[in-house]
Amino acid sequence: MDKLKLQWKIFAFLLGFCVLLISILWIFQTTFLSDMYKFTRKIEINKAINLVEKEINSPNLKDILYELEFTKEIIVQPTQDFNPPARPAHPDKNNHRQPETITRTQEYTLEDGRNISLTFYAMVTPVDATVSTLRMQLVIITVIMVLLAIMLAVIISKHISKPIEKINQSAKLMAEGNYEIEFHGKGFLEIEELSDTLNTAAVGLSKVERLRRELMANVSHDLRTPLALIYSYAEMMHDFPQEATLEHSQIIMDETKRLTCLVNDMLDISNIEKGMEGLNRINYNLTESLEKTIKRISEFIKKDGYRFDFIYDKYVYIIADEVKITQVFYNLLINAVTHCGNDKIIIIKQIIKDNKVRIEIIDHGEGISEDNLPYIWDRYYKVDKNHKRPVMGTGLGLSIVKKIIAMHNGEYGVKSVVGKGSTFWFELDIIE
């Protein structure tokens, strides 16, 4: 039963339900019909007793008694003069039961003070013939109802299972990698909601698959380039050791460092998404930490003419994971260096407002169009769709920024004007 198709499960349920109803009807009609009839007759006698008691002194009493006898087949006579009406005797050859009677005696007080006793007599008509007739009718009705139940069960089961089967077929195609499939489920609100949910999931998976392919292409590019450089310079130093210079070894070291950074960033993103990266919150001087990071990066890029200007009013303290917030700031600085304009000046501002500190990193590069702004936080999203190897870093920095700030319940964002540059920022709560 567990492995039956939904259509046949619904069919079996509906058919079983109809059979149960018919069975209950059979039991009631053939077993309890006689008892119900006797019970009904007793109720009618009780009602007749109450009616006579109410109208005992009424001049219309004879009419009431006649009405009881004519409509209810209840005979009322004085007790001392009462003789039950003659009933035809039924031979017992076929084991027929003799008709039963229900008799009740009730005393009444008249207006003149006299007491009279009346006997109420009701014949219980034999129900054997009625039961036999009903049984025959039930056989016919049962056959008709079973046939109708089968037809109805088939129609309803197909109607319910058909859209689910279509959704199942579409889901199999989606599982095979076809994320352009559309789910269509009509007729039932729950099925329509399921279709809408699966369509949304398909769109999301399509986007994830597209980003995955772009990520693999970009990561492959960033892996292939330093590996090729390392191999070529190592090969040259091997074949021509006399021509090897410190510059060649420095290139190998720099490219190896770039590969290490790429792998570490990818591991960081993976661990954060899996919830493996916890927060080690401490109370520390954010401004001082930023100054140290700026000084450290400046040593690497000053030879290329880049300059950092840090603007702040006072030192601020926050409760956060210093290592991760430093990583956020570092990634935003590297992003600014990568996309900096010809002036090669990056401005860092620390702004305090409403118990929050806002850090802004400003460059004067090409800027980002409004259409691309919502997507720049995705891993390896390419604004111009042409992969640009970063000056420093791995191209995964903004994605890491997004996830770390979210872990701290902070805010982040970007303002950009095409041709004038961009301002990346994040906000955190400060300690008063």
Sequence and secondary structure as in RCSB ss.txt:
>XXXX:A:sequence
MDKLKLQWKIFAFLLGFCVLLISILWIFQTTFLSDMYKFTRKIEINKAINLVEKEINSPNLKDILYELEFTKEII
VQPTQDFNPPARPAHPDKNNHRQPETITRTQEYTLEDGRNISLTFYAMVTPVDATVSTLRMQLVIITVIMVLLAI
MLAVIISKHISKPIEKINQSAKLMAEGNYEIEFHGKGFLEIEELSDTLNTAAVGLSKVERLRRELMANVSHDLRT
PLALIYSYAEMMHDFPQEATLEHSQIIMDETKRLTCLVNDMLDISNIEKGMEGLNRINYNLTESLEKTIKRISEF
IKKDGYRFDFIYDKYVYIIADEVKITQVFYNLLINAVTHCGNDKIIIIKQIIKDNKVRIEIIDHGEGISEDNLPY
IWDRYYKVDKNHKRPVMGTGLGLSIVKKIIAMHNGEYGVKSVVGKGSTFWFELDIIE
>XXXX:A:secstr
 TTS HHHHHHHHHHHHHHHHHHHHHHHHHHSHHHHHHHHHHHHHHHHHHHHHHTTT TTHHHHHHHIIIII EE
EEETTT          STT     EEEEEEEEEE TTS EEEEEEEEEE   HHHHHHHHHHHHHHHHHHHHHHH
HHHHHHHHHHHHHHHHHHHHHHHHHTT TT      SSHHHHHHHHHHHHHHHHHHHHHHHHHHHHHHHHHHHHH
HHHHHHHHHHHHHH GGG  HHHHHHHHHHHHHHHHHHHHHHHHHHHHTT     EEEEEHHHHHHHHHHHHHHH
HGGGT EEEEE SS  EEEEEHHHHHHHHHHHHHHHHHT  TT EEEEEEEEETTEEEEEEE  SS   TTTGGG
TTSTT  SSSS    SSS S HHHHHHHHHHHTT EEEEEEETTTEEEEEEEEE   
